[in-house]
Amino acid sequence: MEYAYLAAGFGAALTIIGGAFGIGKLASAAMEASGRQPEAAGEIRTSMIIAAALIEGISLFSLVICILLALK
């Protein structure tokens, strides 16, 4: 039981790191695509925002699971 907080901390850290890398890679690809095709920048931006929201939603869900497991 005393290791639950430690495991939840590691799980939360991995979640945040994974989400940050995912959004960073997403933004990098979107900027490169916008640079190659400036006329499609609006559609690329919209797709990027939707994907970033999904990544953040999954990260938040994972953090909630980590907290629930630590408090169980």
ABEGO torsion letter per residue (X at the ends): XAAAAAAAAAAAAAAAAAAAAAAAAAAAAAAAAAAABAAAAAAAAAAAAAAAAAAAAAAAAAAAAAAAAAAX
